[in-house]
């Protein structure tokens, strides 16, 4: 399964990278956290690791480590604005449930 990103998310990542002035792309990963078990992590990437998978979408590189990729196959990264709130939204077909606050998920 592929990794996808909406045009809104791609534009937002491009603007972050442009503002930062450097970086290969954006790392999408996971960490153990929250009441459901796993939480998403986004960070800038300046150097690739040996186990990284790289996906280029709309001129944006999304980098995922091999351990996280198992749980992120088929994910869509979106950027949404709802009222005064805005942020990235993760549409993950592997997620079986989320905690009440939406910070973590189970597979």
ZIKAQUI-V249625 format. One record per residue. N is the residue number from 0. PHI is phi in whole degrees, -180 to 180 (999 if undefined). PSI is psi in whole degrees, 0 to 359 (* if undefined). OMEGA is omega in whole degrees, -180 to 180 (NA if undefined). Layout:
n:N phi:PHI psi:PSI omega:OMEGA
n:N phi:PHI psi:PSI omega:OMEGA
This chain:
n:0 phi:999 psi:147 omega:-178
n:1 phi:-90 psi:164 omega:172
n:2 phi:-100 psi:133 omega:180
n:3 phi:-126 psi:162 omega:-179
n:4 phi:-146 psi:136 omega:178
n:5 phi:-73 psi:159 omega:176
n:6 phi:-57 psi:324 omega:179
n:7 phi:-64 psi:319 omega:179
n:8 phi:-68 psi:318 omega:180
n:9 phi:-61 psi:316 omega:179
n:10 phi:-64 psi:321 omega:-180
n:11 phi:-67 psi:316 omega:179
n:12 phi:-63 psi:317 omega:178
n:13 phi:-58 psi:317 omega:-179
n:14 phi:-67 psi:322 omega:176
n:15 phi:-63 psi:314 omega:-179
n:16 phi:-66 psi:321 omega:177
n:17 phi:-63 psi:316 omega:179
n:18 phi:-64 psi:323 omega:-180
n:19 phi:-71 psi:327 omega:176
n:20 phi:87 psi:357 omega:178
n:21 phi:-160 psi:170 omega:177
n:22 phi:123 psi:144 omega:179
n:23 phi:-81 psi:327 omega:-177
n:24 phi:173 psi:204 omega:-176
n:25 phi:-120 psi:128 omega:176
n:26 phi:-88 psi:130 omega:172
n:27 phi:-112 psi:119 omega:-177
n:28 phi:-143 psi:187 omega:-179
n:29 phi:-131 psi:153 omega:171
n:30 phi:-139 psi:155 omega:175
n:31 phi:-75 psi:123 omega:-175
n:32 phi:-170 psi:165 omega:171
n:33 phi:73 psi:182 omega:-177
n:34 phi:-84 psi:346 omega:-180
n:35 phi:-102 psi:345 omega:173
n:36 phi:126 psi:313 omega:-177
n:37 phi:-130 psi:145 omega:177
n:38 phi:-131 psi:150 omega:180
n:39 phi:-79 psi:147 omega:177
n:40 phi:-129 psi:131 omega:174
n:41 phi:-120 psi:131 omega:177
n:42 phi:-153 psi:155 omega:178
n:43 phi:-73 psi:149 omega:179
n:44 phi:-120 psi:126 omega:176
n:45 phi:-105 psi:333 omega:178
n:46 phi:-140 psi:141 omega:179
n:47 phi:-82 psi:149 omega:172
n:48 phi:-96 psi:161 omega:-177
n:49 phi:-61 psi:328 omega:-176
n:50 phi:-97 psi:12 omega:-178
n:51 phi:-77 psi:140 omega:169
n:52 phi:-102 psi:135 omega:-178
n:53 phi:-117 psi:129 omega:178
n:54 phi:-122 psi:127 omega:178
n:55 phi:-106 psi:121 omega:-177
n:56 phi:-131 psi:121 omega:179
n:57 phi:49 psi:46 omega:178
n:58 phi:67 psi:18 omega:177
n:59 phi:-119 psi:132 omega:177
n:60 phi:-93 psi:125 omega:172
n:61 phi:-107 psi:125 omega:-176
n:62 phi:-113 psi:130 omega:-179
n:63 phi:-132 psi:130 omega:177
n:64 phi:-74 psi:157 omega:-174
n:65 phi:-59 psi:322 omega:-179
n:66 phi:-65 psi:319 omega:180
n:67 phi:-76 psi:330 omega:-175
n:68 phi:-58 psi:326 omega:179
n:69 phi:-55 psi:321 omega:-176
n:70 phi:-94 psi:352 omega:-175
n:71 phi:-112 psi:1 omega:179
n:72 phi:-59 psi:128 omega:179
n:73 phi:88 psi:2 omega:-178
n:74 phi:-69 psi:148 omega:172
n:75 phi:-116 psi:127 omega:176
n:76 phi:-97 psi:125 omega:-178
n:77 phi:-125 psi:160 omega:173
n:78 phi:-126 psi:122 omega:-175
n:79 phi:-124 psi:150 omega:173
n:80 phi:-121 psi:124 omega:178
n:81 phi:-130 psi:103 omega:-176
n:82 phi:64 psi:235 omega:179
n:83 phi:-87 psi:352 omega:-178
n:84 phi:-95 psi:144 omega:174
n:85 phi:-148 psi:151 omega:179
n:86 phi:173 psi:175 omega:179
n:87 phi:-79 psi:143 omega:178
n:88 phi:-122 psi:137 omega:-177
n:89 phi:-110 psi:115 omega:177
n:90 phi:-102 psi:92 omega:-172
n:91 phi:-107 psi:112 omega:-180
n:92 phi:-68 psi:346 omega:180
n:93 phi:-86 psi:344 omega:-178
n:94 phi:-73 psi:126 omega:180
n:95 phi:-96 psi:341 omega:179
n:96 phi:-170 psi:161 omega:178
n:97 phi:-129 psi:156 omega:174
n:98 phi:-74 psi:167 omega:-177
n:99 phi:-60 psi:327 omega:-179
n:100 phi:-86 psi:351 omega:178
n:101 phi:79 psi:9 omega:-178
n:102 phi:-83 psi:338 omega:-178
n:103 phi:-141 psi:167 omega:-177
n:104 phi:-146 psi:166 omega:175
n:105 phi:-118 psi:157 omega:177
n:106 phi:-120 psi:* omega:NA
